[in-house]
Amino acid sequence: MIRVDCVEKSYRKGGLFSKERQKVLTNISFECKPGECLGIIGESGSGKSTLGRLILGIEKPDRGTVLFEGKPVAVRKARAGNISAVFQDYTSSINPFYTVEQAIMEPLKLQGKIRKDDQSKIDLLLHQVGLNPSYRKKYPHELSGGEAQRVCIARAVSTEPKCILLDEAISSLDGSVQIQVLELLMSLRKIYNMAYLFITHDIQAAAYICDRVMIIRDGQIEEIARVEHLKDVQSAYARKLLQMIIT
Amino acid sequence: MKFFLNVLKDKLAALSLCIIVVTVSVGIFAPLFAPHDPEEVHMELRFASLSWEYLLGNDHLGRCILSRLIYGIRPSVLWVFVALVLSVSFGAFLGFIAGYFRGKTDAFVMRVCDVMLSFPGYVMTLALIGILGVGLENILIAFVLSKWAWFARIIRTSVMQVAESDYIKFSKALGVSDIKIMVKHIVPVALPDIAVISSSSFGSMMLQISGFSFLGLGIQAPNAEWGMMLNEAREVMFSRPEFMLAPGLAIILVVSAVNFLSDALQVALDPKLMISKHKLQGLARASAANLQGKEVA
């Protein structure tokens, strides 16, 4: 469904006229099938968030293509309502001037799907992410981290997308809340049959939720493995990463 | 409407709004409100003190100070406001483009701003008046041309802070168009900043217009203008200091009303400040109840 082919990305280093460029991603190719959960694991600075931005179509790759169902994601119409995202920083994920209701309505409005039953739809979405309908009139600063992240998830699911990109979506939450949100994500995936692209540096969380994991290092794919076979990864770097968790 | 009520809850803001509304409407309908012709000279009434016929007395040519004050609202407040709105909206437009799109557009707009800002403001305005000729409208044009760069720079910074945030990223990922993102997400967040910088420069613009009128570059002599009235009073500052009062107080009143109102707008627009205020009131009530409880005990 999502097909990333030979993607490269570099950013300019220094000022406007500097020619020096820093390469962030080199020759990345992979595919994510419908309904699959693909984990993208890497250390800080390995280029995983940049890859996320490319997949969302916010930025364009220097070389290579990112296709969603055969169409390039950079075309707005190709991804409208089909790809959604949840980000790491829950404090800036919701417009501080929007109530929870307005925030969830935004993607729905964009699709022109405003019907009378939308009020009940918001209640349903809030219920699905484990929040009370009384949260509808609250502003983001009145929510706790876990609650805000739940609202973000509800907002991402609202258009029933085929794919959600979770960019470090649970990394800024604390332990017990992390597990709750992971459980929530897994139950939602059953309901809507969505694909997840789960970007994280936390192998345990990835192993918990993903079908396949892709390990990247310095902007290159180190290895792609199914979770069941995570133990017998080939590359030295992947082994080292796993070793660090086990000990 | 809810927002309007929020503003009115704050008493200082309501008072400021009243002052501004009254000033503006009196200025627009000046001929109806002014008791005398502001340019009518009565040499026998030179420096006359307050009387029932001339409520604020007469100036060095025996002209009615109240009427001059009322007619002076037009250049001092209304036209300054027009110039301010023009330069803020031009600056905001460029600032939004530069801050949102970044990259080469940003670099180009900011270098142009740097060039504009590298000239001292007064000199730039003087040069433009030199080219365009003397008169109020030319001063206003010069203001718009020399001030937009400053606004563009400040607005760009506040847009940039917002444009980085994740909810903008989310909207982009959804496929919302750039214009819609700017209108729906960035304008409301940047508006308080814009309100504060424009209100603070309102005062300085009023004073600058007065300064130029004093140099003989702005309003020409018989026409009334607050800054010019101050300058006329300056000549008799030590013998009759009370003549400074009317125009001076008028300037202070209007400028502070604008500043207070923009402050209140900022509070009324921001849900965070709004809520915290409610909570504060709640806390005050709670502590008051506590105190009463203690007294009973």
Interface residues (C-beta under 8 A of the other chain):
Chain A: L16 R53 L56 G57 I58 R76 K77 R79 A80 G81 I83 S84 A85 F87 Q88 D89 S92 S93 I94 N95 P96 F97 A103 E106 P107 L110 Y139 H141 E142 C152 R155 A156 T159 L165
Chain B: A107 S165 D166 Y167 K169 F170 S171 K172 A173 L174 G175 V176 S177 H185 P188 V189 L269 D270 P271 K272 I275
